[in-house]
Amino acid sequence: MKAAILYGREDVRVEEVPSPGLGRGQVRLGILAALTCGTDLKVYRRGYHARMIVPPAVFGHEMAGVITEVGKQVEGWAVGDRVVVANSAPCDACFFCRNDRQNLCEDLLFLNGAYAESIVVPERIVQKNLLRLQPTTTFVDAALAEPLACVVQGLEDCRVRPGQHLLVLGAGPIGLMFVRLAVHAGCRVTVAGRGESRLAAARCLGAEEIIEVPTGTRTETVLAAAGVPPADVVIEAVGRPETWEAAVRLVRKGGTVNFFGGCPANTSITLDTGLIHYSNLVLLASFHHTPRTIRLALQHLETGVVQAAHFVDGECSLGALPDLLHRMAAGNHAIKTLVRTQSEA
């Protein structure tokens, strides 16, 4: 089969590789939709991910498709089933799993290899995070389930309420998903970011106010000039230390800041302790997803609350993936790209 292999920093090659055999409890998934992701771009730039992927290794983690082979002792699944698979599954035995924090599982099993013609899904993920699709659900919609589940987790952590003012910093795919779910939850949403197509998407998804932040300008200066008041909830969806710091200055007294965007390794921030203390702020950071939020995300997709048409604005073949990643690293502003993994006839 053909698969994208990560060899190191900005080194991804599409190669012919052997298809591994199936072990007990495993299934083989023919991948019919794989999507690019900001996390994959970070891994591409860095050349590895300490927890998820050590090169050389198959690459990519947002996928949906059809089961093409079923291993021994697999129950409830058959060849031809249309499914989406999450990129991880918890152990359900450690301290965090027992306390309903499965996203922090001490033995979280990760799955990579979406940028390929097929993938073997491990037994634990088959049991916990392989989900059947409704007949009308498209594969590209379903492939959004993993990132959307992370956003579901993040919004739940913030305990948003209808009528609250939510400020999203960053108009990338994650920021836009926060916009859609927050609007659906009854919040008034302001988005501060850049990229004409992304800001246009934010407006289509229901954001009431769109603030363009030109490169090299301070976010809070631009928001102040636009008369944007402090928000009840601020979502940092950029992943830069300076934006983390700005988020704390943009929330109202008693408000909540979610440092959702992961910053580069070994970075740090400086916070005003007096501001945090006397403003009674809630500062938190959301990570990953759980089997429950994966299912909620798929429910949002299958009921039309979230649709791939608002997020997927490009396509490429598997063979063109290395060039696409190079362009993304250089500043391509596509929201998400559908990677066609099956060989063309």
N, C-alpha and C positions, 0 to 999 in steps of 0.2 A: 504494500500500500504506500501511497505518498503521504508524507507528513512533514511539517515544519519542525526543525530541530534547532534549539537554542544552544549555541556553542560557547557564547561568551558575550562580552560587551558589544552591542550593535552588530552581532553576528548570528543571523538566522538563515538557515539554508533549507530549501525544500528538497527532500531526498526520498528515494525508494527505500523503505525499511521493511523488515519482516513483520508480519501480523502475529502478535503473540497468541499462544493457545489460551483456551479458557480454563480457569481453575474452578474449584467447587464454589457454587453460589454466584458466579459471575455471568454477565451477559456482554455480548458485543453490540455496540451501537454504531449503525451507519449514520454518519454525521451529515445532516442536510441543511443545517444553518449554524454558522459560527460567527461571532461578533467580536470586533476589536474592542479593547478596553483600556482605560487609563492605567490600570494596574499592570497590564501586559506591556504597555509602553514604558513604564518605569522599570520593569524587569528587563526589557530590551536594552534600555539605556545603561542599566547597572550591570547587566550580564548574569544576574542570578537573583534569587529571593531566598533569604536564609531559612524561611519556614516552608516555602511552597515548591521551590524548584532549584535544583543544582545541576548545572550543565555537565556534559551534553544531555539534553532531555527534550522530549516532546513538549509542545508549547501551546498556550491558549486554554481558556477555561469557561467560556460562555457558549453553550451548545445545546442543540436539540436534534432529534432524528428518529430513526426507526430501528427497533431491535432486529438484528440479522442472525443472531445465534444465541442460544441459551445453554448455559453450563449445567452440570449435574447439581441436583438438590436446589434448584431454583423453582420456587412456587409462585404462581400468580402472574407470571410473565410468559409471553409467547412471541415467536418470530412474527414480525409485522406490526407489533404494538408501537404506536406513536407516543414518544416520551420526551420529557426534558429531564436532564440530570444536573444536580447541583455539583459544585466543584469541591465539596467536602462532606464529611459526616462525622459527628461526635462519637465518643466512646460510650456515653451514657452511664459511666461507672465512676468517674473522677469526682472530686469535690464540686467543681463548677457545674458539671452536668447534673449532679444530684440536687443542686440548688438553682436549677432553671437558668443557668448561664452557659448553655451549650456552645455559644459562640466563643467562649474562653476555654473550651475543653483542653485539658493537658495533653491529649493524644488525638488531636484533630487530624483526620486522614484527608489529605488533599488529593485532588485529581486534576491533572493537566494533560493536554493533548487534543484540544478542540480543533486546532488547525491541522486536520488530518482527515483522511477518508473514513476512518473508523477508529473506535477506541474501546478498550476493554474496561468495563465498569466493575470496580472491586465489590466483593460481597457486602461489606458494611454499607456502602453507598447504595447498592441495589436494595438493601433492606430499609434504609432510612431516608434516602433522598433521591430516589428514582420515581418520577411522577408521570402518571398517564395523562395524555392530552384529550380534550374533547375533539370530536371529529372536525369541528369547524375552526379549531385553533391552528394558526399557521406556525410553521417551525421558527420563522424569524421572530414572531411575537413571543413564542415560548422561550427562545434563547435569551430574552431580556430578564428572565426570572431571577437569575443569580444577582446581578447588580441591583435590581429593584428590591430584592429581599433585604439587601444591606440598607437601602434607603428606608424601607418599612421599619427595620430595626432602629435606625437613627431617629425617625420621627416619633416612634413610640418612646424612645429614651427621653425625648424632649417633653413628652406629655402635653402635646399641643391641644388647644381647645378652640372651638369655633369662635370666630370674631377676633382672634389674636392677629397681631401684625408680625409677619415672619419675613426676615431679611435673608436672602440667599446671596452669599458672596461666591461668585463663580458661575458661569453659564455653560459649563461642560455637561456631559451626559448625566453625571450624578446630580449636579445642581438643578438641571432641568427636571429630573425625576422628583426631586424634593418639591419643585414648583408644582408639579401635577398633583402629587399626593397631598400637599398642604392645601391647595385650592379645593381638592375633593373633600378635605376635612373641614372646610368652611373658613379657612384663614385668608386674610388679606396679604398678598405676597408682593414684595419688592425684590427685584433682581439687580445686582451690580456686577457687571462683567464686561467682556469685550468679545468681538466677533459678530459681524452683522447678521449672519445666518442664525447663530446661536441665540442672539437677543431677540430676533424675530420669532424663533421657536418658543422662547419664554413667554412672549406675548400671546402666541397661539394657545399655549398651555394654561393661560389664565392669569398670568402675573399682571397686577394692576399698574405697577410703575416699573419702568425699565431705565436703568442708569448705566450709560456707557462709561467705563473707566479707562481712559487712554493710557497706553503704555508709559510708564515713568511717572504717573501721578499717584498721589495718596488717595486711597479709597475714601477715607473719612472726609477729606477736603472736598472731593467731588460730591459726596452725599450731602454734606453741609450746604454747599452752594446750591444744590437742587432742593433744599428744604425738607429732606427726608428726616423724620423724627426718629429717636431711638426705638428699636424694635423690641417686642416681647420675647422673640426668639431669633437668634442669629445662627445661621448655618454656614460654617466655613467649609467650602467645597473647592478650594484652590490647592491647598497643601503647601503653603509657603509660610515660614515663620512670621514674616511681617504682616501677613493677612491674619494669622492667629492673633497677633497682638492687636490689630485693628478691630477684630471682632469683639473684643472685650470693651473697647471704647464706643461701640455702636449699639450696645444693648441697654435697655432702660434699667432703672433700679428694680431689683427683684426678678430680673429677667434671666434667661437661659442662653448659654452659648454652647453649641456643639462643634467641637474641633473635629470635623468629619474627615477632612482632607489630610492624608498622610504626608508628612514633610520628609525631605531628604534625610538620610541617615546621619546621625551625630550632630543634628542641629538643635538649637535651644531657643527659648524666648524669654523676654523680660516682662513681668507683669507688675502693675501698680497694686500693691497689697492693700493700700487704703481704699482704693476704688472698689476692689473686690469685696472687702470687708464691710464697708459702710453702705455699699449698694446692695448687699445681700445677694450677690450673684450666684447662680448655679453654673458651674463649668464642668463639662463632661466631654468624653470622646467615645464615639460608637465604633465598634469593630465587627465586621463580618456579619453573619446571619445565623439563624437556627432553623431546624426543620420546620418549626411553626411559621416563621416569617417567609420561608421559601414557599410554603403552601398559600399564605396570604398574598404573596406577590403573584403567584400563578392565578389566583382568584381575581386579582385586579386586572390581569391581562385577559383572562377569559371572559370577563364581564365588560371589557372595553373601557375601563377606567384609564388604563394605559395602553397605548398602541405603538407598535414598532414604527409606524409611519411618521411619528413625531420625533423619532430619535435616530433612525437608520437613514442616512442620506447619501450612501455610496455603496458600491459593490466592487469586488475584485476577485480574480481567480486565486486559487491557492498558490499557483506559481508566481503570481505578482505580489505575494505578501511581503517578501523581503524589501522590495522597493517601496511598498506602501508604508511599512514601519520606518524606513529611512525618511520618507517625506513627513510622517507624523512627528518624528523626532526633530525635524527641522522647522516645525510650526504649522503643519497642515491643520486647518480648523474644521475638518469634518467632525460631525457629532459622533456617529458610530458607523462602521463599515461592515457590510455583510460579506463574509469571505465564502466564496463558492468552493467547497472542499472536494466535491465529486469531479472526477475526470470527465471532460467533455468528449462526446462521441465523435 
